Amino acid sequence: MRALYLRYNRKKFWENYWKEFGVDMEEFIDLNMYPIEMTLKYVKKTDKILECGFGGGRVIRHLSKYGYDVEGIEYDSKIVEELKKVDNSLKIYQGDILNLAFEDNRFDATLCFGVIGGLYDKMARAIQELQRVTKNNGIIIISVMLDNIARTIQKILNSLFNKNQKKEFYAWMDTEEGWNNYFKSFGLQIIDSKEIISRYNIYYWAKFLRSSQKSNLKLARVKEDAYKLNPIGEIFWLIHKYVLKKQLAAGISFVFKNFKNY
């Protein structure tokens, strides 16, 4: 496992991100997108579900709209407030994944997309909390960052375009096998995995591959082709999607069965 350091300001990055994207739309249009695809594949309507770090709310809003029993926690209180203004029926709370305010074994399925890898020295604690609130033999879905060609390209582009900024810890990254072995050490048994393939990383990190046609960023959170790329960008996307999937994936989603150590 390796730490990825980038030249950026973490606080400003997320402030700008949520200003740019805002609250998510109420449902996914493309159901084969990350992170809804793996969620719908393994989570049942009869399950009691928790999403940790729901961000703009695209997963929790989709599940709630279609009658799933889902609750969510998010560290950023501003995001929680904004989402409640849009939909006050959502069962969402400000909370910390390192100290979940739920009793043991409360949930049948727990979702955590793109969160734990950003916890520099507290990742193990977060995993243990997810396990604690999830029932024995329950489902835990986690996404993390892959250590691959995409990350090398990201670091190069980041160094070129952000020379004046200091390096900060961004996230932990590893190979699929490395992550699998790490999660196994907590008693999590992998039952499925899938690379995270998205136009977002091309659009965000390689601005020269963007189309002159303006992208609808809010729509792009729930519809893949809303990120508009130029002809070269489209070729790169096809290579990314069909040829170098694992090498260029943004990360990987794991579906685990939770086995308690008792």
C-alpha positions as CSV (number, residue, x, y, z in Angstrom):
1,M,0.0,0.0,0.0
2,R,1.3,3.4,-0.9
3,A,0.3,6.9,0.0
4,L,-0.5,9.3,-2.9
5,Y,0.6,12.9,-2.3
6,L,-0.6,15.6,-4.6
7,R,-0.1,19.4,-4.9
8,Y,-3.4,20.6,-3.8
9,N,-5.3,22.1,-0.9
10,R,-7.7,19.4,0.5
11,K,-10.1,21.9,2.1
12,K,-10.4,24.2,-0.9
13,F,-10.6,21.2,-3.2
14,W,-13.8,19.9,-1.6
15,E,-15.3,23.3,-1.1
16,N,-14.9,24.0,-4.8
17,Y,-16.1,20.5,-5.7
18,W,-19.4,20.9,-3.9
19,K,-19.8,24.5,-5.2
20,E,-19.3,23.1,-8.8
21,F,-21.5,20.1,-8.5
22,G,-24.0,20.9,-5.7
23,V,-26.7,18.6,-4.4
24,D,-27.1,15.5,-6.6
25,M,-30.2,14.7,-8.7
26,E,-32.7,12.3,-7.1
27,E,-31.8,9.3,-9.2
28,F,-29.3,7.7,-11.5
29,I,-30.2,7.7,-15.2
30,D,-27.4,5.2,-16.1
31,L,-27.7,2.3,-13.7
32,N,-24.5,0.7,-14.8
33,M,-22.5,3.6,-13.4
34,Y,-20.4,3.6,-10.3
35,P,-21.4,3.5,-7.5
36,I,-25.1,2.5,-8.1
37,E,-24.4,-0.6,-10.2
38,M,-22.8,-2.7,-7.4
39,T,-25.3,-1.3,-4.8
40,L,-28.4,-2.4,-6.7
41,K,-26.8,-5.8,-7.5
42,Y,-26.2,-6.7,-3.8
43,V,-28.5,-4.6,-1.7
44,K,-32.1,-5.7,-1.2
45,K,-35.2,-3.6,-0.5
46,T,-35.8,-5.6,2.6
47,D,-32.3,-4.6,3.9
48,K,-31.6,-1.9,6.5
49,I,-28.9,0.1,4.8
50,L,-26.3,2.7,5.9
51,E,-24.3,4.9,3.6
52,C,-21.2,6.5,5.2
53,G,-20.0,9.7,3.4
54,F,-22.9,10.2,1.0
55,G,-21.6,13.5,-0.3
56,G,-24.0,15.1,-2.7
57,G,-26.5,12.3,-2.1
58,R,-26.8,10.5,-5.5
59,V,-26.8,7.0,-4.0
60,I,-28.9,7.7,-0.9
61,R,-31.4,9.7,-2.9
62,H,-31.8,7.0,-5.5
63,L,-32.4,4.3,-2.9
64,S,-34.8,6.4,-0.9
65,K,-36.8,7.3,-4.0
66,Y,-37.3,3.6,-4.8
67,G,-38.4,2.6,-1.4
68,Y,-35.2,1.3,0.2
69,D,-34.8,1.6,4.0
70,V,-31.6,3.7,4.0
71,E,-29.9,6.1,6.4
72,G,-26.8,8.1,5.8
73,I,-24.0,10.0,7.7
74,E,-21.7,12.7,6.2
75,Y,-18.9,14.5,8.0
76,D,-19.5,17.8,6.3
77,S,-22.5,19.5,8.0
78,K,-23.0,22.0,5.2
79,I,-23.7,19.2,2.7
80,V,-26.2,17.6,5.1
81,E,-28.0,20.9,5.5
82,E,-28.1,21.5,1.7
83,L,-29.4,18.1,1.0
84,K,-32.1,18.4,3.7
85,K,-33.3,21.6,2.1
86,V,-33.9,19.7,-1.2
87,D,-35.4,16.6,0.4
88,N,-36.3,16.6,4.1
89,S,-37.6,13.0,4.0
90,L,-34.1,11.7,3.8
91,K,-32.8,10.1,7.0
92,I,-29.4,11.8,7.0
93,Y,-27.2,13.0,9.8
94,Q,-23.9,14.8,10.3
95,G,-21.5,12.1,11.7
96,D,-18.0,10.6,11.8
97,I,-17.2,7.2,10.3
98,L,-14.6,6.8,13.1
99,N,-17.4,6.9,15.7
100,L,-20.7,5.8,14.2
101,A,-23.7,6.7,16.4
102,F,-25.4,3.4,15.8
103,E,-25.7,0.3,17.9
104,D,-23.9,-2.9,17.0
105,N,-25.4,-5.1,14.2
106,R,-28.0,-2.5,13.1
107,F,-27.6,-2.8,9.4
108,D,-27.8,-5.5,6.8
109,A,-25.8,-3.6,4.3
110,T,-23.3,-0.8,4.7
111,L,-22.0,1.4,1.8
112,C,-18.8,3.5,1.9
113,F,-17.6,5.0,-1.4
114,G,-14.4,6.8,-1.7
115,V,-14.0,7.6,2.0
116,I,-11.7,5.2,3.9
117,G,-8.7,5.6,1.6
118,G,-8.5,9.3,2.5
119,L,-8.1,8.6,6.2
120,Y,-4.3,8.8,6.6
121,D,-3.8,7.0,9.9
122,K,-7.4,5.9,10.8
123,M,-8.4,3.6,8.0
124,A,-8.4,0.5,10.2
125,R,-10.6,2.2,12.8
126,A,-13.1,3.1,10.0
127,I,-13.3,-0.5,8.8
128,Q,-13.9,-1.7,12.3
129,E,-16.7,0.7,12.8
130,L,-18.3,-0.4,9.5
131,Q,-18.0,-4.0,10.7
132,R,-19.4,-3.2,14.1
133,V,-22.7,-1.7,12.8
134,T,-23.1,-4.3,10.1
135,K,-24.7,-7.7,11.0
136,N,-22.8,-10.9,10.9
137,N,-22.9,-12.2,7.3
138,G,-24.1,-8.7,6.2
139,I,-22.9,-6.9,3.1
140,I,-20.2,-4.1,3.1
141,I,-19.4,-2.3,-0.1
142,I,-16.2,-0.2,-0.1
143,S,-14.4,1.6,-2.9
144,V,-10.7,2.5,-2.8
145,M,-8.0,3.8,-5.1
146,L,-5.9,1.6,-7.4
147,D,-2.1,2.0,-7.7
148,N,-1.9,1.9,-11.5
149,I,-1.0,3.8,-14.7
150,A,-3.9,6.3,-14.1
151,R,-2.3,7.4,-10.8
152,T,1.1,7.9,-12.4
153,I,-0.5,10.1,-15.1
154,Q,-2.5,12.0,-12.4
155,K,0.7,12.7,-10.5
156,I,2.5,14.0,-13.6
157,L,-0.4,16.3,-14.6
158,N,-0.8,17.5,-11.0
159,S,2.9,18.4,-10.8
160,L,2.7,20.2,-14.2
161,F,-0.3,22.3,-13.4
162,N,0.0,22.9,-9.7
163,K,3.7,23.7,-9.2
164,N,3.2,26.4,-6.7
165,Q,1.1,24.3,-4.2
166,K,2.5,22.2,-1.4
167,K,2.0,18.4,-1.5
168,E,-0.6,17.0,0.7
169,F,-1.8,13.4,1.4
170,Y,-4.5,12.5,-1.0
171,A,-5.3,8.9,-0.5
172,W,-3.9,5.4,0.0
173,M,-3.6,3.2,-3.1
174,D,-2.8,-0.4,-3.8
175,T,-3.2,-3.2,-6.3
176,E,-6.5,-5.2,-6.3
177,E,-4.6,-8.1,-4.6
178,G,-3.0,-5.8,-2.1
179,W,-6.4,-4.3,-1.0
180,N,-8.0,-7.8,-1.0
181,N,-5.3,-9.0,1.4
182,Y,-5.7,-5.9,3.6
183,F,-9.5,-6.3,3.9
184,K,-9.1,-10.1,4.6
185,S,-7.1,-9.2,7.7
186,F,-10.3,-7.7,9.2
187,G,-12.3,-10.9,8.5
188,L,-14.0,-9.5,5.4
189,Q,-14.6,-12.1,2.7
190,I,-14.7,-10.7,-0.9
191,I,-17.6,-11.8,-3.0
192,D,-17.3,-9.4,-5.9
193,S,-15.1,-6.6,-7.2
194,K,-15.2,-4.2,-10.2
195,E,-13.0,-1.5,-11.5
196,I,-14.3,2.1,-11.4
197,I,-14.5,3.3,-15.0
198,S,-15.6,6.9,-15.4
199,R,-15.2,9.9,-17.8
200,Y,-14.8,12.1,-14.7
201,N,-11.1,11.4,-14.3
202,I,-10.4,12.2,-18.0
203,Y,-12.5,15.3,-17.7
204,Y,-11.1,16.6,-14.5
205,W,-7.3,15.8,-14.8
206,A,-6.9,16.2,-18.5
207,K,-8.6,19.5,-19.3
208,F,-7.1,19.6,-22.8
209,L,-9.3,16.5,-23.6
210,R,-12.5,18.4,-22.8
211,S,-15.0,19.4,-25.6
212,S,-15.7,23.0,-26.3
213,Q,-19.3,22.1,-25.7
214,K,-20.2,22.8,-22.0
215,S,-20.7,19.8,-19.8
216,N,-23.7,19.5,-17.5
217,L,-21.8,18.6,-14.3
218,K,-24.9,17.9,-12.2
219,L,-26.2,15.6,-14.9
220,A,-22.8,13.9,-15.2
221,R,-23.0,12.6,-11.7
222,V,-25.9,10.3,-12.8
223,K,-25.4,10.0,-16.5
224,E,-22.0,9.0,-17.9
225,D,-21.9,10.8,-21.2
226,A,-22.8,14.2,-19.8
227,Y,-19.0,14.8,-19.5
228,K,-18.2,16.2,-22.9
229,L,-14.9,15.3,-24.4
230,N,-13.2,16.3,-27.6
231,P,-12.5,13.7,-30.4
232,I,-9.1,12.8,-28.9
233,G,-10.8,12.6,-25.5
234,E,-13.4,10.2,-26.9
235,I,-10.7,8.0,-28.3
236,F,-8.9,8.0,-24.9
237,W,-12.2,7.1,-23.2
238,L,-12.8,4.1,-25.5
239,I,-9.2,2.9,-24.8
240,H,-9.9,3.4,-21.1
241,K,-13.2,1.6,-21.2
242,Y,-12.4,-1.4,-23.4
243,V,-8.6,-1.9,-23.6
244,L,-6.8,-0.6,-20.5
245,K,-9.7,-0.9,-18.0
246,K,-7.6,-2.1,-15.0
247,Q,-4.6,0.0,-15.8
248,L,-6.6,3.3,-16.1
249,A,-9.4,2.6,-13.6
250,A,-9.9,5.4,-11.0
251,G,-10.3,2.8,-8.3
252,I,-12.1,-0.4,-7.4
253,S,-15.3,-1.4,-5.6
254,F,-15.3,-4.4,-3.4
255,V,-18.3,-6.2,-2.1
256,F,-17.6,-8.1,1.2
257,K,-19.4,-10.4,3.5
258,N,-18.9,-9.3,7.1
259,F,-17.7,-12.1,9.4
260,K,-17.5,-11.1,13.0
261,N,-14.6,-12.3,15.1
262,Y,-16.7,-14.0,17.6
